[in-house]
Amino acid sequence: MTDEQPIGAAIDEMYAMISGPAGPRDWSRQAKCFLPEARQVRTWVDERGQAQMKSMSLDDYARDTTPFFATNAFYEVETSRRIDRFGNIAHVWSAYEARRSPDDAEPERRGINSIQMFRHPRTAGGSFT
């Protein structure tokens, strides 16, 4: 198995975990993507044009997004991926389009996820998470 396969599987699971019709998400799936101590950081530009960020634990992220997912369909689809590896670390740039329905002609927005991964000995076969 190449390094790209477990890295790609983790990224695919990340998108699958949050995408779907309105309703609850299965947050237990986070363990397939992230180490327990992982941080998820959301960035945006506020109404004054100032860059903002919110850093969250996995539980914080689930709590923060659950109300949105409960009432909104949301599909985040990867459009391109770049993987850079050095030793036991990998950095993935994953561009995406977000849609309310997988059939929407135009995305609601486009963005990019910056994902840092580590080949961790606690994972099966020491794969990247």
Phi, psi and omega in degrees: 000132177279163177300328183296330182294308178291328176297311179298321179297319179294319179293316178301318179294323178302313179292318181296326183296322185262345184271142176156179178292169176304138180141180184293154174252153178270092184289347176295341179292343179303328182298338178281343185250326193229149169290154182304329182270009182299154175241142173243130185240124176258136177236154178196172174249126184281181184296341177268000181084013181267135177293136180229159175212154176223118180262132186224146168288172178300316179295319178299318180297315179299314179297319184292323186263343182305314179300321179296309182295331181299328185241000184228131169289143183208125180230115177254118186242124179292136179248338175198158183216136173232128181244126172243129181239146171212112181059238184265011178240153175221145174239129181242127168260119183235104178281147183214164168238136178253135182224156174278337177218142179299342182266359180302135181293322181239141178289153175292322178198164174238154179197188178218138174257134175252115188238123176258132184234158183224133175282102190258132180293344179284346182269162179301122178069013181065037183277170182286140171222000000 
